[in-house]
Amino acid sequence: MAEPTKNTASADESEPLLLISAANGITHITLNRPAKYNVLSEEMLAALQDTIDSIDGDQRVVVIKALGKAFCAGHDLKQMRSNPTQDYYNALFKTCSHFMNSLLALKQPVIAQVDGIATAAGCQLVANCDLAIASNTSRFAVSGIDVGLFCSTPSVPLSRNVSRKRAFEMLMTGEFIDAEKALEWGLLNRVVEAEALDDAVLELAERIVQKSAVAVATGKGLFYDQLEMPLKQAYVLAGETMACNMMAEDVSEGIDAFKEKRPAVWKHR
């Protein structure tokens, strides 16, 4: 893998906010504020947004992970308390929501690689990623309610991953759930031993990289669009999308390769 590069949107500390590396179609974005539990400060959100905006078509999968004991402990409460105006909070949560939507708008699937705690907006980040794999020692909570703040924005992707009653229980109690329960409830795709986490995420990412980029990008966009539609409208959009997808060169190649019992050679890789 390529050596990590420094993100230019750094804070006052000497170390970069993010470590970024890219190889074989996979971009790894590593949150690098372990002493601060990788909180989503203004600076961290800006660095993440800049990085996501710079992802190009050569990259096929994005992995978000973190250094230290926490994947992400949510927003920077100290920073928030030092700016006690509603205009500031409106701008902060708008910025965070824009970043979360940017992940969904990416053509590339985004995998959360979680090793440690993911709380509040950190849990939101896990829920907002397309896929998530965690170590068996990871824990998850939307714990804003413990400080009198309902986790409103985290509730959006959380309630779209787990059932209503489970999401509401997490939001109302602020209590942690372990990785196995997060898997059972639908927040995670799988749970592995900590020492197997890198390999498990890489294996999943590489499987996606082997697919047609046209099919992956088409599928991600359609998947989220149809989720918010009534059934009949969803079928209309899905049918139109599939018909358009059928016109891609990769589909002709894929069908021919299947008939000829050979590996497909995708034009769009």
N, C-alpha and C positions, 0 to 999 in steps of 0.2 A: 504494500500500500504506500501511496505517496506520503511524504513527510507532511505533518500538519502545518497549515499556514495561519498566520495571525490575521484576525479580523481587525479592520481599521477602526471600527467603532468601539474603542476601548474606554474603560473608566480610568480613574486616577491611578489605580494599582498598576504595577509594572507588568503583570501577566495579562495576556489577551482575554477578553470575555469569552471568546469562543475559539476552539481548535477545529479547523476544517481540513479535511483531506478528501481526495477523490481518486478513485481507481476502479477500473473495470466496470464503469457505468454506475458506480455507487458512491454517493456523497455522504460522508459522515460529519455530522455537526455535533460537537461535544461542548456542553455547557461547562465553563471553567471558572466557577466561583465556589469551590467546595466549602471554603470557610464561611460563606454566607448562604450555604445550602442552595446555591444556584437559583436565587430568587429572581423573579421577573421584574427587575428594576427598569426604570425608563431606559437606561443604557443597554441593558440586556435585550429588551424588546426591540430597540433600534438596531442592535447588531443582528439579531435574528431576522428582522424584516429585511435588512440589507442583504443578508445571505440568501434568504429565500428568493428575493427578487433577482438575484444573480444566477440562479440555477439555470443552466442551459439544456438544450435538447440532447446533448451527448450523455447527460446523466440520466439514468433510468430509474433509480430508486434513491430516496433520501432516508437516512437513519439519524434520529435525534437521540443522543445519550448524554451522560453527565459524569463528571468526576466527583468523588467523595461519597459521603453517607446518604446524601439526598439526591434524587433525580431532580426534583424542583419543589421548593417549599412555598410556591405561590408568589404573590406580590411582595414587594419590599415594604413592610409595615412601617419601618422607621422613616423611610422616604415619604410615605403617604402621610404620616402624622406631621411631618415638617412642612407640608403644603396643604393646610386645612381649608381649602375652598372647594365649593362644588364644581366650579369651572375646571379646576385642576383634575378632580376625580372624573368628571365627564370626559375630559381629554385622555386621561390615562386608560380608562376602560374602553374608550373608542379605539385607541391605539392597539390595545391587546386584542380586541375583537377583530380588528382589521388583520392582525397577524394570524389569528386562528382561521379566518376566512381565506387568507392567502394559502395556507396549507391545503385547504380543500380545493382551491382553484388550481393548484399545481397539477400538471399532467402526470407527474411522477407520483407513485404511491409513497407515503411517508410512514416509516416504522418507528415507533417509540421503543427504545431499548432501556428498560427500567431496572435499576439496581439500587434499591434504597427507598426512602419515603417519597411519595408524591402527594402533596397536600394542596387544597384550595385550587388556585390557578395552575399548579403543577399537575394535579389530578385532571383538571380541565385539558391540559396539554396532551396527556395520555389519551383521554377520551376523544380528543379532536383528531389525533393521528388516525390514519386509515387502518393500521395494524399495530399491535402491541405485544411484545414478549417481555416477560419480567423474570427476575430471579426469585427463587422461592422464599427469600427473606424480605422481599419488598412489601410495603404496606401503603394503603391508599385511604385518603380522607378528604372530605370537603368541610373543613373545620372552621370556616369563618364565623359560624354561629357561636363558637366558643368565645369570641371577642365582641359579640353583639352585631356581627355583620353577616347577613345571609349571603351565601355564595351564589348570587344571581347569575352571573355570566358562566361560572362553571356548571350551573344546572342545565345549561342549554345542551352541550354535547353529552353530559352525563345521562340525562333523561332520554337521549337518543341511542344510548348504548345498553343501559340496563332497564329493567322494568320500572314502571312508575313508582310502585310502592317501595322498591329497594332504593331507587334514587332518592325518594322523599325521606326515607329513613336516614340515609347517609347525610342528607342536607340538614335535617332537623336535629340530629344527635351530634354530628361532627365526629363520630367515632370512627376509628380506623378499621378497615377490613384487611385481612391478609391476602397474599397473592392467590392462594387456592380459591378463596371466596370470590376474589375479583375475576378469576377465570370462570368460575361457576356462574357468576352473575352477568358475564358478557363484556366486561371491561377489557379483558385480555384475550389474546388468541391462544397463548400457551404459557406455561410456567416451567422453568428449568432450574437446575442447580446453578449457583452463581458462576462456577468455573466453566460451565457449558454455555453461558449466555452469548458470548461473542460468536461462537460457532453457530448457535441456533439462529441468531439474527442474520448472519452472513449467508447461511444456507437458504433461508427464506428469500432474502434479497436476490441471491443469485438465480433462484428459480424464476423470479419475476423478470430479471434481466434477460433470460433466455427467450422470453415471449416477444411477440411483435409489439413494437412501440405504439403502432397505430391502434391495435386492439386494446392495449393497456390504457392508453389515454382516452380512447372512446369509452371504454368500460367504466373508468373512474368518473368521468363526467356524467354519464347516463345514470350510474348507480345513485348518486346523490340527488340528481334532478328528479328522478322518478319517485324517490322516497317520500317527497312532500306532496305528491299528486294523488288525487282519487284514482282508484284502480283502472277505470276505463281510460282516463287521460294518460295514465302511466303506460298502458299498453300501446296507445297511439304513438307516444314519444319513443317507446322502445322499438316498435316496428319500424318507424322512420329511421331511427338511428341504426338499426341492424341492416336495413336496406342500403343506407349510405356506406356503412362499414363493408358490405359485400363488394362494393366497387373498388376497394383498395387493392393494390397489387399484391400485398401480403396475403390476402385471403385466397387469391388465385394460386399463389405459390403454396400456401398451406394445404389447400385441398389437393393440388397436384402431388405434393410430397406425400400426403396421406395415402392417395391412390397408388403411388409408386413405391410405397413402403421405404421412404428415405427421410432423413432429417430435412426440415424446411430451412431454406436460406432466406432470411428476412431481408428485404430491401431497407426497411426502417428498423434499425437497431439502436 
